[in-house]
Amino acid sequence: MADKKNLRTPIVCVMGHVDHGKTTLLDKIRGTAIVSGEAGAITQHIGATEVPIDVIINKLGDPRLRDRFIVPGLLFIDTPGHHAFTTLRSRGGALADLAIVVVDINEGFKPQTYESLQILKRFKTPFVVVANKIDRIGGWVSQKDLPFAVTFKKQSEDVQARLETKLYEVIGELYNQGFAAERYDRVTNFQKTLGVVPVSAMTGEGIPDVLMVLLGLAQKFLEANLHYSAKGPGVGTVLEVKEEKGLGATLDVILYDGTLKKGDTVVIGSLGKPIQTKVRALLKPRELSEMRYESKFKQVNKVTAAVGVKISAPGLEGALAGSPIRVANEDTLDEIVDQIKSEIDEVRIDTGAVGIMIKADTLGSLEALVHEFQKDEISIRKAEVGDISHRDAIEASTVEDPLYSVIIGFNVKVHPDARDFLQESTVKVFTSDVIYRLVEDYQKYVKEQQEQAEKKIFETIIRPGKFKILPGCIFRQSKPAVVGIRVLGGVVRTNADVMLENGNVVGKIKGLQIEGENIPSAGIGKEVAMAIEGATVGRQIKEEDVLYVNVPERHAKVLEHEIYDSLSTDEKETLDIFLSLKRKDNPFWAK
């Protein structure tokens, strides 16, 4: 058996779409430990719950498994969602060792499911998919807290078939997202195939299986990464900055390496210079209390990784969620301050160049947002942690380009004075708690803006047109000449000059009629009556002549270089011929 010494507890994040059962699953996992009769064994943390290995083994009902696992248990982060995952960052990587993606087996994949998968793929984090709410499958007879295999056998054949169908819909969608997946008990190699565990977080069915698969993943993938230095200086990540009554600003921290003691000097990332302060108190929740609602803490003198702990210290107000926290001494202080500053600077952007503004609630989510926008080659002028302030609104309003007079806000508030200002301004603000939705919304906005701009150009610009004077359709010789024409390409409009193929401009379209009705324009294939002012039939024009709309040089440039792709095929062909006629004598015309 491998050495268990200094092997820390793997950190597990629960992710997935809203209402798919993340919180219920976390509650059930905690409850599973409690009802197993080993309540005293559960370690309560700030922001996390540790489920010891013995509790899990007992729940699995096979003591022989005890020797198979060397990890001391699993540390579940109490805040569900990809937000917690991205906050738990470590130098651009993910601090969470493992993840659970919860999918409602009846609803299937939703935006935050896809987002969770994208994030996990990017960070290469091992995870298990929990296909939740199997108890809502028609005809399902719940078997409280039993492993999946046992409860599945107790279902009728019809119900089993219904579950398999829904399960393979989930597996199929995972395949579409680039993951080979299978029901967990059919997986032979978890390195190649993702395990999908059918569960009911409500009834507890399948929960032991989820814990078992997580332990297996930890054992397979993580052992080398889980060794920590029990005596080294503490290293952690700020999960949350919280105001506590009587304490002021405090930090909820996940310490993932080393030891942290009362009185230690710590360095923490902030928007300005890193904060240097001394730990006044280390606080842990009292036994078996519900941590997220915990208000009374007990003080401890030291903690060793991996652990969740609340830190009280002077001057924590400007600390950033998601930033590193490290213990320093006189010899290492300057070096650690520089390291943390450079780490924060790597994520923040303030180029002053052209681009959008991004605001996010934590360093981790900011990092994820910047990554996604840069991946799609969207220019970013500024990216920083914090709510959208009045100053941000003013700054964005000074940008002239509407595509960049934009603020993207992830999980942040808009200050009231900023909101008032924005309502009166043309700044576009996008806020959401789904990163990919923000990217999609912005891209949709850009497309709409570009279409509107093109529409405006189309409305004002003279477009290419080609037509033929039909034989036997001369209705008036001159003042103006009225002839029957067929449009061969593009569009003809009133008030446009027309020219012959030799480049001579012969007149201006004064009017268009079809069946006696005036019309402003006519497109390809149309046969209409055209009044041409300035031309005389028999002199400048005659039957069977092919003429072109004489597009001004300035308009021809726009058509060729700015909106060519938006033209129809016949407009492109007509423009190409028109340009070749114009450039016969002047190759640089409209270039």
C-alpha positions in Angstrom: 0.0 0.0 0.0 1.3 3.5 -0.8 2.6 5.9 1.8 -0.3 8.0 3.3 2.1 10.4 5.1 1.4 14.0 4.3 -1.2 13.2 1.7 -3.8 15.9 1.7 -7.5 15.5 1.1 -8.4 16.1 -2.6 -10.5 19.2 -3.2 -13.8 18.6 -5.0 -16.0 21.2 -6.7 -19.6 20.6 -7.7 -20.7 22.2 -11.0 -23.6 22.2 -13.4 -26.7 24.1 -14.4 -28.9 26.0 -12.0 -31.8 23.8 -10.5 -30.1 20.6 -11.6 -29.5 19.6 -8.0 -26.0 20.8 -7.1 -26.9 22.1 -3.6 -29.1 19.1 -2.9 -26.3 16.8 -3.9 -23.9 18.6 -1.6 -26.4 18.5 1.2 -27.0 14.8 0.6 -23.3 14.1 0.7 -22.9 15.9 4.0 -26.1 14.2 5.2 -24.8 10.8 4.1 -21.8 11.3 6.3 -23.9 12.3 9.2 -26.5 9.5 9.0 -23.8 7.0 8.7 -23.3 7.3 12.4 -19.9 8.9 12.2 -20.9 12.5 12.6 -18.1 13.2 15.0 -15.7 12.2 12.3 -16.8 14.8 9.9 -14.5 17.8 9.8 -16.2 21.2 9.4 -14.3 23.8 7.5 -15.0 27.3 6.4 -16.3 27.0 2.8 -15.8 23.2 2.7 -16.9 19.9 4.2 -14.5 17.1 4.6 -15.9 13.6 4.3 -13.4 11.2 5.8 -12.5 8.0 4.0 -13.9 5.7 6.8 -17.3 7.3 6.5 -17.3 6.7 2.7 -16.1 3.1 3.1 -18.8 2.4 5.7 -21.4 3.8 3.4 -20.2 1.6 0.6 -20.7 -1.4 2.9 -17.5 -3.2 2.0 -14.7 -2.9 4.6 -12.3 -4.6 2.2 -12.2 -1.4 0.2 -10.5 0.4 3.1 -7.1 -0.9 2.0 -7.6 0.2 -1.6 -7.6 3.9 -0.9 -4.8 6.0 0.5 -6.4 9.5 0.4 -7.7 10.6 3.8 -11.2 11.5 2.4 -12.7 14.2 0.1 -13.0 17.9 0.8 -16.1 19.3 -0.9 -16.2 23.0 -1.6 -19.5 24.2 -0.1 -20.3 26.8 -2.8 -21.6 25.0 -5.8 -21.0 26.1 -9.4 -18.3 26.9 -11.8 -17.9 30.2 -10.0 -16.4 28.5 -7.0 -14.2 26.4 -9.4 -12.7 29.4 -11.1 -12.3 31.2 -7.8 -10.2 28.3 -6.5 -7.4 29.1 -8.8 -3.7 28.6 -8.3 -1.3 30.5 -10.6 -3.5 30.3 -13.7 -4.5 26.7 -13.0 -7.4 25.1 -11.0 -7.0 24.4 -7.4 -9.8 21.9 -7.3 -8.4 18.5 -7.9 -11.7 16.9 -8.9 -15.2 18.0 -10.0 -18.7 16.7 -10.2 -20.8 17.9 -13.1 -24.5 17.6 -12.2 -27.0 17.1 -15.1 -30.7 16.6 -14.7 -31.2 13.3 -16.5 -34.7 14.4 -17.5 -33.8 17.9 -18.8 -30.4 17.2 -20.3 -27.7 19.7 -21.0 -28.2 23.5 -20.3 -25.9 26.5 -20.8 -24.1 26.1 -17.5 -23.6 22.4 -18.1 -21.8 23.2 -21.3 -19.9 26.0 -19.5 -18.8 23.6 -16.8 -17.5 21.1 -19.3 -15.6 23.8 -21.2 -13.9 25.0 -18.0 -13.0 21.4 -16.9 -11.7 20.6 -20.4 -9.6 23.8 -20.3 -8.1 23.0 -16.9 -7.8 19.3 -17.6 -9.5 18.5 -14.3 -10.7 14.9 -13.8 -14.4 14.8 -13.1 -17.5 12.6 -12.9 -20.9 13.3 -14.4 -23.8 12.8 -12.1 -27.0 12.1 -13.9 -29.4 13.4 -11.2 -33.2 13.1 -10.6 -33.5 9.4 -11.5 -36.4 9.3 -9.0 -38.4 11.4 -11.4 -38.3 8.8 -14.2 -41.8 7.5 -14.7 -42.5 4.4 -12.6 -39.2 4.7 -10.6 -39.5 3.1 -7.1 -37.1 4.9 -4.8 -34.8 2.9 -2.5 -33.4 5.4 -0.1 -29.6 5.8 0.1 -28.9 2.6 -1.7 -26.0 2.2 -4.3 -27.2 2.6 -7.8 -26.6 -1.1 -8.8 -28.9 -2.3 -6.0 -31.7 0.2 -6.6 -31.5 -0.4 -10.4 -32.1 -4.1 -10.0 -35.2 -3.4 -8.0 -36.8 -1.5 -10.9 -39.1 -3.0 -13.5 -37.7 -3.7 -17.0 -39.6 -0.8 -18.5 -38.2 1.6 -15.9 -34.7 0.2 -16.4 -35.1 0.7 -20.2 -36.4 4.3 -19.7 -33.3 5.1 -17.5 -30.9 3.6 -20.1 -32.5 5.7 -22.9 -32.2 8.9 -20.9 -28.7 8.0 -19.8 -27.5 7.4 -23.3 -28.9 10.8 -24.3 -26.6 12.3 -21.7 -23.7 10.1 -22.9 -24.4 11.1 -26.5 -24.3 14.8 -25.7 -21.0 14.3 -23.8 -19.7 12.7 -27.0 -20.8 15.7 -29.0 -18.7 17.8 -26.5 -15.7 15.7 -27.2 -15.8 13.3 -24.2 -16.0 9.5 -24.4 -18.4 8.5 -21.6 -20.2 5.5 -20.3 -22.2 4.4 -17.3 -19.6 4.4 -14.5 -19.9 0.6 -13.7 -19.2 -0.2 -17.4 -16.0 1.9 -17.6 -12.8 -0.1 -17.7 -10.4 2.8 -18.0 -11.3 6.1 -16.4 -8.3 7.7 -18.0 -10.0 7.4 -21.4 -13.7 7.2 -20.5 -15.8 9.6 -18.4 -17.9 7.9 -15.8 -21.6 8.8 -15.6 -23.3 8.0 -12.3 -27.1 7.9 -12.2 -28.3 9.3 -8.9 -31.1 10.9 -7.0 -29.7 13.6 -4.7 -33.2 13.8 -3.2 -33.4 10.1 -2.1 -29.7 9.4 -1.9 -29.7 6.6 -4.5 -26.3 6.4 -6.2 -24.5 8.8 -3.8 -22.2 6.0 -2.5 -21.3 5.3 -6.1 -20.4 9.0 -6.7 -18.1 9.0 -3.7 -16.5 5.7 -4.8 -15.8 7.0 -8.3 -14.3 10.2 -6.9 -12.0 8.2 -4.6 -11.0 6.1 -7.6 -10.2 9.2 -9.7 -8.2 10.7 -6.8 -6.3 7.5 -6.5 -5.6 7.2 -10.2 -4.8 10.7 -11.1 -3.8 12.7 -8.1 -1.6 10.9 -5.7 1.5 12.6 -6.9 -0.2 16.0 -6.6 -1.6 15.5 -3.1 1.6 15.4 -1.1 2.0 18.5 0.9 4.5 20.0 3.3 3.1 19.9 6.8 5.8 22.1 8.2 6.3 24.5 5.3 4.8 28.0 5.1 1.1 28.1 4.3 -0.1 28.6 0.8 -3.8 29.1 -0.1 -6.5 30.8 -2.2 -9.0 33.4 -1.0 -12.4 31.9 -1.5 -14.4 34.9 -0.3 -13.9 38.3 1.4 -16.6 38.7 4.0 -17.7 41.3 6.5 -18.2 39.7 9.9 -19.9 41.4 12.8 -17.3 42.4 15.3 -14.4 41.3 13.1 -14.7 43.5 10.1 -13.3 42.2 6.8 -12.3 38.5 7.0 -11.1 36.0 4.5 -12.5 32.6 3.8 -9.4 30.7 2.7 -8.7 27.2 1.3 -5.2 26.4 2.5 -3.8 23.7 0.2 -0.2 23.5 1.4 1.8 24.0 4.5 0.8 25.4 7.9 -0.8 28.7 8.9 -0.5 30.0 12.5 -1.9 32.8 14.5 0.5 35.7 14.4 2.0 34.7 11.0 2.7 37.4 8.4 0.6 36.8 5.3 0.7 38.4 1.9 -2.6 38.6 -0.1 -3.4 39.9 -3.6 -5.3 43.1 -4.0 -6.1 45.6 -6.8 -3.2 47.7 -5.6 -0.1 46.6 -3.9 -0.4 43.2 -2.2 -1.6 43.4 1.4 0.9 42.5 4.1 -0.7 41.8 7.5 -0.5 39.6 10.6 -3.1 36.9 11.3 -5.1 38.1 14.3 -7.3 35.0 14.6 -7.9 31.7 12.8 -11.5 30.7 13.0 -13.3 27.5 12.3 -16.9 26.7 12.6 -18.2 24.7 15.5 -18.7 21.0 15.1 -21.5 19.9 12.8 -22.8 23.4 12.3 -24.1 24.4 8.9 -21.1 26.4 7.7 -22.7 28.6 5.1 -25.0 30.0 7.9 -22.3 29.8 10.6 -22.1 32.8 12.8 -20.2 31.5 15.8 -16.6 30.4 15.4 -14.0 28.9 17.5 -10.4 30.1 17.5 -7.6 27.7 16.7 -3.9 28.5 16.9 -2.8 26.7 13.7 -4.2 24.8 10.7 -2.5 22.5 8.3 -3.5 21.8 4.6 -5.9 21.0 3.1 -8.3 23.0 5.2 -10.9 25.7 4.9 -10.4 28.5 7.5 -11.5 32.0 8.2 -8.8 34.6 8.8 -9.2 37.7 10.8 -6.5 40.3 10.3 -6.2 44.1 10.0 -6.4 45.7 6.5 -8.1 42.9 4.6 -10.7 45.2 3.0 -9.0 45.4 -0.4 -8.3 41.6 -0.7 -9.4 39.9 -3.9 -11.4 36.7 -4.0 -9.4 34.1 -6.0 -6.1 35.7 -5.2 -3.2 33.8 -3.6 -2.4 34.1 0.1 1.0 33.0 1.4 2.8 33.0 4.7 6.0 35.0 4.6 8.9 35.8 7.0 11.6 38.5 7.0 13.7 36.6 4.5 10.9 35.8 2.0 8.6 38.8 2.4 9.9 40.9 -0.6 10.1 37.9 -2.9 6.5 36.8 -2.1 5.1 40.3 -2.5 6.7 40.5 -5.9 5.4 37.0 -6.9 1.8 37.8 -5.8 1.9 41.2 -7.5 3.1 39.7 -10.8 0.5 36.9 -10.6 -2.3 39.5 -10.1 -0.9 41.7 -13.0 -0.9 38.7 -15.3 -4.6 38.5 -15.0 -5.5 42.2 -15.0 -5.5 44.1 -18.2 -5.2 47.9 -18.6 -3.9 48.5 -22.0 -5.4 51.8 -22.7 -5.7 50.6 -26.3 -8.9 49.9 -28.2 -11.2 47.2 -26.8 -14.0 46.3 -24.4 -14.0 46.7 -20.6 -14.5 43.5 -18.5 -15.4 43.5 -14.8 -15.6 40.3 -12.8 -16.2 39.4 -9.2 -13.1 37.3 -8.6 -9.7 36.9 -10.1 -10.5 33.4 -11.3 -13.6 34.4 -13.1 -11.8 37.4 -14.6 -9.1 35.1 -15.8 -11.7 32.7 -17.4 -13.5 35.7 -19.1 -10.3 37.2 -20.5 -9.3 33.7 -21.8 -12.7 33.3 -23.6 -12.8 36.7 -25.2 -9.1 36.6 -26.2 -9.7 33.1 -27.7 -12.3 34.7 -30.0 -9.9 37.5 -30.8 -12.0 40.2 -29.2 -9.9 43.2 -28.1 -9.9 44.0 -24.4 -8.9 47.5 -23.2 -9.4 46.9 -19.5 -10.1 43.9 -17.3 -10.3 44.0 -13.6 -12.1 42.7 -10.5 -14.9 44.8 -9.0 -18.4 46.1 -9.5 -19.2 48.4 -12.4 -18.6 51.9 -11.0 -19.4 55.4 -12.1 -15.8 55.8 -13.2 -16.1 52.7 -15.4 -19.3 54.0 -17.0 -17.7 57.4 -17.8 -14.5 55.7 -19.2 -16.6 53.4 -21.5 -18.7 56.4 -22.7 -15.5 58.1 -24.0 -15.0 55.3 -26.5 -16.4 56.4 -29.9 -16.6 52.9 -31.6 -19.9 51.4 -30.4 -18.4 47.9 -30.7 -16.0 48.9 -27.9 -18.1 51.3 -25.9 -19.1 48.2 -24.0 -18.8 46.9 -20.4 -19.0 43.1 -19.7 -19.9 42.3 -16.2 -19.6 38.8 -14.7 -21.4 38.3 -11.4 -20.9 42.0 -10.5 -23.3 44.8 -9.4 -23.8 48.0 -11.2 -23.5 50.9 -8.7 -26.6 53.1 -8.6 -24.7 56.3 -9.8 -23.2 54.2 -12.7 -26.7 52.9 -13.5 -28.1 56.4 -13.7 -25.2 57.5 -16.0 -25.5 54.4 -18.2 -29.2 54.9 -18.8 -28.4 58.3 -20.4 -25.4 57.1 -22.3 -24.9 54.9 -25.4 -22.6 52.5 -23.5 -23.8 48.9 -23.9 -23.6 46.8 -20.7 -23.8 43.0 -20.7 -24.1 41.2 -17.3 -24.6 37.5 -16.6 -23.4 34.7 -14.4 -22.6 32.5 -17.5 -19.3 33.3 -19.1 -20.2 31.8 -22.5 -23.4 33.7 -22.6 -21.5 36.9 -22.2 -19.3 36.0 -25.1 -22.3 35.0 -27.2 -24.3 38.1 -26.3 -21.4 40.3 -27.2 -20.8 38.6 -30.5 -24.5 38.8 -31.3 -24.4 42.5 -30.5 -21.4 43.0 -32.8 -23.2 41.2 -35.6 -26.3 43.4 -35.2 -24.2 46.6 -35.1 -22.4 45.5 -38.3 -25.6 44.6 -40.0 -27.1 48.0 -39.0 -24.0 49.8 -40.3 -24.2 47.9 -43.6 -27.9 48.6 -43.9 -27.2 52.4 -43.5 -24.6 52.2 -46.2 -26.9 50.3 -48.5 -29.6 52.9 -48.0 -27.3 55.8 -49.0 -24.9 54.2 -51.5 -25.6 53.8 -55.2 -25.4 50.1 -56.0 -24.4 48.4 -59.3 -27.0 47.7 -61.9 -27.0 46.5 -65.5 -30.0 46.6 -68.0 -30.8 46.2 -71.6 -33.1 48.3 -73.8 -35.7 45.9 -75.1 -36.5 45.9 -78.9 -39.8 47.3 -79.9 -40.2 49.1 -76.6 -39.3 52.7 -77.4 -42.2 54.8 -76.0 -40.7 58.2 -76.4 -37.5 59.4 -78.2 -36.4 62.2 -75.7 -37.2 64.8 -73.0 -37.1 62.3 -71.3 -36.6 59.2 -73.4 -38.9 56.4 -72.3 -37.9 52.9 -73.0 -38.8 49.3 -71.9 -35.8 47.6 -70.2 -34.9 44.3 -68.6 -32.7 44.3 -65.5 -29.8 42.0 -66.2 -28.0 42.3 -62.9 -28.0 44.3 -59.6 -30.6 46.9 -59.2 -31.7 50.1 -61.0 -33.0 53.1 -59.0 -34.3 56.5 -59.9 -31.9 59.5 -59.9 -28.9 57.3 -60.8 -26.8 58.2 -63.8 -26.5 55.6 -66.5 -23.6 54.8 -68.9 -22.9 52.7 -71.9 -20.4 49.9 -72.1 -17.9 52.4 -73.6 -18.0 54.4 -70.4 -20.0 57.4 -71.8 -22.6 58.7 -69.4 -25.8 59.3 -71.3 -28.3 60.5 -68.8 -30.1 60.0 -65.5 -32.9 57.7 -64.5 -35.9 60.0 -64.0 -38.5 57.4 -63.3 -39.4 53.7 -63.3 -42.9 52.2 -63.9 -44.3 48.8 -63.9 -47.9 48.3 -65.2 -48.5 52.1 -64.9 -47.3 52.4 -61.3 -44.3 54.4 -60.2 -41.6 52.3 -58.5 -38.3 53.5 -56.8 -36.2 50.5 -58.0 -36.2 47.3 -59.9 -34.0 44.2 -59.4 -32.7 41.4 -61.7 -35.1 39.9 -64.1 -37.7 42.7 -63.9 -39.0 44.3 -67.1 -40.0 47.9 -66.5 -40.5 51.2 -68.3 -37.6 53.6 -67.7 -37.5 57.4 -68.2 -34.0 58.6 -69.0 -33.4 62.3 -68.8 -30.7 63.7 -71.1 -30.6 60.8 -73.6 -32.2 60.7 -77.1 -33.1 57.4 -78.6 -31.3 57.1 -82.0 -28.4 59.4 -80.8 -26.9 58.3 -77.5 -29.0 55.1 -77.0 -30.8 52.6 -79.2 -32.7 49.2 -78.9 -30.6 46.3 -77.6 -28.1 48.6 -75.9 -26.7 47.4 -72.6 -26.2 50.1 -70.0 -24.9 50.3 -66.4 -25.7 52.4 -63.4 -22.8 54.8 -63.2 -21.6 54.2 -59.6 -19.6 57.1 -58.3 -16.0 56.3 -57.5 -16.4 56.9 -53.7 -19.3 54.5 -53.6 -17.5 51.9 -55.8 -14.7 51.9 -53.2 -17.1 51.1 -50.4 -18.8 48.4 -52.4 -15.6 46.7 -53.4 -13.7 47.0 -50.1 -16.2 47.2 -47.3 -19.5 45.5 -48.2 -18.6 43.3 -51.1 -19.4 40.1 -49.1 -22.9 41.4 -48.4 -23.8 41.9 -52.1 -25.9 39.3 -53.9 -24.2 37.1 -56.5 -25.6 39.1 -59.5 -24.6 42.4 -57.8 -21.1 41.2 -57.4 -20.9 40.1 -61.0 -22.3 43.4 -62.2 -19.9 45.4 -60.0 -17.0 43.3 -61.3 -17.9 44.1 -64.9 -18.6 47.8 -64.1 -15.2 48.1 -62.4 -13.4 46.4 -65.3 -15.0 48.9 -67.7 -14.0 51.8 -65.6 -10.4 50.5 -65.2 -9.8 50.0 -68.8 -8.3 53.4 -69.1 -7.5 54.0 -65.5 -6.4 50.9 -63.6 -6.4 52.8 -60.3 -10.0 53.9 -60.5 -11.7 53.5 -57.1 -8.7 51.7 -55.6 
